[in-house]
Amino acid sequence: MSTSDLGPDYRSASLQRLSQEQFDIAVIGGGITGVGAALDAASRGLRVALIEGSDFAAGTSSKSTKLIHGGLRYLEMLDFRLVQEALSERSLMLQSLCPHLVRPVPFLYPLTHHMWERAYVGLGMLLYDTIGSGRRGVPFHTHLSHTSAIRAMPDFRPTAFKGAIRFFDAQMDDARHTLMVARTARANGAALVNHARATGLLRDGARVSGVRVRDCIGRREFDLRAHRVINATGPWTEQVQQWSGSVKLKVRPAKGVHFLLPRDRFKMRDAVIARTEKSMFFIVPWGDSWLLGDTDTEWHFGADEVSASSGDIDYLLSKINGLAAHPVERSEITGVFAGLRPLVDAPGASTAALSREHTVVESAPGLFSIGGGKYTTYRIMARDVVDLASKGLRPTPAKSRTETIPIVGAEQYFAGWEARGEIALQYGITVETVTRLLRRYGSLYSEVLQQARSSPELLQPLGGSYPYLRAEALYAATHEGARTLSDVLSRRVRVHLHARDRGEAAVEDVARLVGDALGWTEVERSRQAEEYRQHILAERDAERQESEQAAAARVRSSLGV
Ligand SMILES: Cc1cc2nc3c(=O)[nH]c(=O)nc-3n(C[C@H](O)[C@H](O)[C@H](O)COP(=O)(O)OP(=O)(O)OC[C@H]3O[C@@H](n4cnc5c(N)ncnc54)[C@H](O)[C@@H]3O)c2cc1C
């Protein structure tokens, strides 16, 4: 076992620790907020356990627009503190914490009015550039005339804009980033277990003293004892608080839907951010795809049932077709996904108007809940919730250190980058493949490739043509904590997100590869394959439903609820 691996032996050892040790902090929820809190607390020297009911990042943290950004929109809402905080996190990630996982992306902001808009938006961009100017990591904004903007967006109608401003933000693969933060927490001593669900809270008098846990793989229950419990369950925050008898942090889930198109659909280099009636519309290059979104609607159903409806897809089509020279057809869409923003409730406000700042509360003695926030500011959120939760612990814990802790794979990443050609030659793969591996694993790319030394067939493309190696699917199970086909195909490699068949072509191959590593029987292999296929079917059916209610009902039926 390497010091950051989350493989089967680590899971067994961690489960044993969880049921036997007294922890300082137990975290419920393995999205970015939860794994960030586990890393923050473990690196202060605290004894930390984390349980995730499904898979790391299975909730909102795999469904975002995948931007590490200050948020131009928040600038307009005059939320300078949030923008400043987010831009400074962006610099930190780009320059020291995880340059392997986060990279700059150029954006065009199309101008649709004459002079006043250029002056107004230009001023905003200047502010955006200077607010985050301490340690930037991205170039300053520039102005484009109408002619230059047409050249930069050749597949958009020239009458849809009168010019543009180019500025820079950053992007990543959210599920992979969350996983790498989890691995960094593990390297700092935390015990993290996915597919382990909190089913209730333990009490010591009025105080919360731990969590009742169900291991969904081993199918057994046990008590996890901790001096403090952190509730980092995003859209599920209220559910966990209800067990304590008091819901102090009200969360208003807002659904956001994206869809994907093939990268050759628009011959552009830049991402585009366009204004809508209520918010912003993003068109972002992401791997071999364009990511388009999103929607912002209140969600009145269960957090497990979140799904895109036909109405959501129509809305996104109408937005892109307001710009595209040749209308995008529904049949061109290669992927669709929906997630829930865990916004902190403010009665009377629309979800788009709710603040993206985070809130930390002591929901009950010993139970600390965190809500709101953005992916970009996860480190600050983690620091704040651990600061509050660790008050009174003896000995007094150190201050947060995560500003100086690189995410695993960052060390030696640039050396690997310089040696791309040699690595490609050594393994008989293309430089493009090595580049992809470096941007997904950083310096851990060598662990992925090592597996192929004795089994060169692992260097073949997954599913015959997906842009991943078979070695990556195996590595997902041996080192990255994947326990189901969905863990592999949805979050370790992202075929579920961007491939037209949502990964179906790789199901049998991955069931065999992963099954061998995890000791699955033939029956289990078939069950996993069937479960994955049913999941895809339910999503596709839901996306054909007009109403959100019908879409949620279709997903609910596939969950067996
Ligand atoms: C459409 C959309 C686009 C977005 N785009 C961006 C963006 O581009 N940039 C940005 O900065 N932010 C963005 N955000 C916001 C960002 O994605 C979220 O703020 C962030 O991912 C929330 O993470 P979380 O860990 O709090 O919640 P989650 O990721 O939802 O994690 C909560 C976890 O708790 C687990 N859980 C629930 N109940 C239990 C239980 N009983 N026991 C154990 N585990 C449990 C769940 O399985 C889940 O994994 C976007 C959000 C949405 C919805």
The ligand as an SDF file (V2000), in Angstrom:
LIG
                    3D

 53 58  0  0  0  0  0  0  0  0999 V2000
  -24.9990   22.5670  -11.4580 C   0  0  0  0  0  0  0  0  0  0  0  0
  -23.9340   23.0420  -10.5060 C   0  0  0  0  0  0  0  0  0  0  0  0
  -22.8070   23.6810  -11.0010 C   0  0  0  0  0  0  0  0  0  0  0  0
  -21.8120   24.1220  -10.1110 C   0  0  0  0  0  0  0  0  0  0  0  0
  -20.6800   24.6550  -10.6330 N   0  0  0  0  0  0  0  0  0  0  0  0
  -19.6920   25.0740   -9.8040 C   0  0  0  0  0  0  0  0  0  0  0  0
  -18.4810   25.5640  -10.3450 C   0  0  0  0  0  0  0  0  0  0  0  0
  -18.2690   25.5520  -11.5580 O   0  0  0  0  0  0  0  0  0  0  0  0
  -17.5360   26.0130   -9.4850 N   0  0  0  0  0  0  0  0  0  0  0  0
  -17.7540   26.0170   -8.1200 C   0  0  0  0  0  0  0  0  0  0  0  0
  -16.8770   26.4950   -7.4050 O   0  0  0  0  0  0  0  0  0  0  0  0
  -18.8680   25.5010   -7.5720 N   0  0  0  0  0  0  0  0  0  0  0  0
  -19.8410   25.0130   -8.3860 C   0  0  0  0  0  0  0  0  0  0  0  0
  -20.9750   24.4520   -7.8660 N   0  0  0  0  0  0  0  0  0  0  0  0
  -21.0890   24.2940   -6.4070 C   0  0  0  0  0  0  0  0  0  0  0  0
  -20.3350   23.0450   -5.8960 C   0  0  0  0  0  0  0  0  0  0  0  0
  -20.4130   21.9970   -6.8210 O   0  0  0  0  0  0  0  0  0  0  0  0
  -20.8800   22.5970   -4.5510 C   0  0  0  0  0  0  0  0  0  0  0  0
  -20.8750   23.6960   -3.6840 O   0  0  0  0  0  0  0  0  0  0  0  0
  -20.0440   21.4710   -3.9150 C   0  0  0  0  0  0  0  0  0  0  0  0
  -19.7790   20.4340   -4.8230 O   0  0  0  0  0  0  0  0  0  0  0  0
  -20.7910   20.9160   -2.7180 C   0  0  0  0  0  0  0  0  0  0  0  0
  -20.0140   19.8920   -2.1620 O   0  0  0  0  0  0  0  0  0  0  0  0
  -20.4460   19.1750   -0.8110 P   0  0  0  0  0  0  0  0  0  0  0  0
  -19.3410   18.2990   -0.4010 O   0  0  0  0  0  0  0  0  0  0  0  0
  -20.8800   20.2010    0.1780 O   0  0  0  0  0  0  0  0  0  0  0  0
  -21.7540   18.3530   -1.1970 O   0  0  0  0  0  0  0  0  0  0  0  0
  -21.8210   16.9380   -2.0070 P   0  0  0  0  0  0  0  0  0  0  0  0
  -20.8040   16.8710   -3.0620 O   0  0  0  0  0  0  0  0  0  0  0  0
  -23.2300   16.7290   -2.4120 O   0  0  0  0  0  0  0  0  0  0  0  0
  -21.4180   15.9010   -0.9010 O   0  0  0  0  0  0  0  0  0  0  0  0
  -22.2880   15.4510    0.1060 C   0  0  0  0  0  0  0  0  0  0  0  0
  -22.0330   13.9630    0.2880 C   0  0  0  0  0  0  0  0  0  0  0  0
  -22.6960   13.5050    1.4620 O   0  0  0  0  0  0  0  0  0  0  0  0
  -23.0470   12.1560    1.2370 C   0  0  0  0  0  0  0  0  0  0  0  0
  -24.0810   11.7550    2.1890 N   0  0  0  0  0  0  0  0  0  0  0  0
  -25.3620   12.1830    2.2630 C   0  0  0  0  0  0  0  0  0  0  0  0
  -26.0000   11.5870    3.2760 N   0  0  0  0  0  0  0  0  0  0  0  0
  -25.1040   10.7480    3.8710 C   0  0  0  0  0  0  0  0  0  0  0  0
  -25.1750    9.8580    4.9750 C   0  0  0  0  0  0  0  0  0  0  0  0
  -26.3060    9.6680    5.6790 N   0  0  0  0  0  0  0  0  0  0  0  0
  -24.0610    9.1550    5.3180 N   0  0  0  0  0  0  0  0  0  0  0  0
  -22.8980    9.3160    4.6140 C   0  0  0  0  0  0  0  0  0  0  0  0
  -22.7890   10.1520    3.5540 N   0  0  0  0  0  0  0  0  0  0  0  0
  -23.8760   10.8600    3.1870 C   0  0  0  0  0  0  0  0  0  0  0  0
  -23.5400   12.1440   -0.1990 C   0  0  0  0  0  0  0  0  0  0  0  0
  -23.5120   10.8480   -0.7620 O   0  0  0  0  0  0  0  0  0  0  0  0
  -22.5680   13.1150   -0.8660 C   0  0  0  0  0  0  0  0  0  0  0  0
  -21.4890   12.4570   -1.5020 O   0  0  0  0  0  0  0  0  0  0  0  0
  -21.9770   23.9690   -8.7150 C   0  0  0  0  0  0  0  0  0  0  0  0
  -23.1090   23.3120   -8.2210 C   0  0  0  0  0  0  0  0  0  0  0  0
  -24.0670   22.8280   -9.1040 C   0  0  0  0  0  0  0  0  0  0  0  0
  -25.2600   22.0870   -8.5860 C   0  0  0  0  0  0  0  0  0  0  0  0
  1  2  1  0
  2  3  1  0
  2 52  2  0
  3  4  2  0
  4  5  1  0
  4 50  1  0
  5  6  2  0
  6  7  1  0
  6 13  1  0
  7  8  2  0
  7  9  1  0
  9 10  1  0
 10 11  2  0
 10 12  1  0
 12 13  2  0
 13 14  1  0
 14 15  1  0
 14 50  1  0
 15 16  1  0
 16 17  1  0
 16 18  1  0
 18 19  1  0
 18 20  1  0
 20 21  1  0
 20 22  1  0
 22 23  1  0
 23 24  1  0
 24 25  2  0
 24 26  1  0
 24 27  1  0
 27 28  1  0
 28 29  2  0
 28 30  1  0
 28 31  1  0
 31 32  1  0
 32 33  1  0
 33 34  1  0
 33 48  1  0
 34 35  1  0
 35 36  1  0
 35 46  1  0
 36 37  1  0
 36 45  1  0
 37 38  2  0
 38 39  1  0
 39 40  1  0
 39 45  2  0
 40 41  1  0
 40 42  2  0
 42 43  1  0
 43 44  2  0
 44 45  1  0
 46 47  1  0
 46 48  1  0
 48 49  1  0
 50 51  2  0
 51 52  1  0
 52 53  1  0
M  END
$$$$
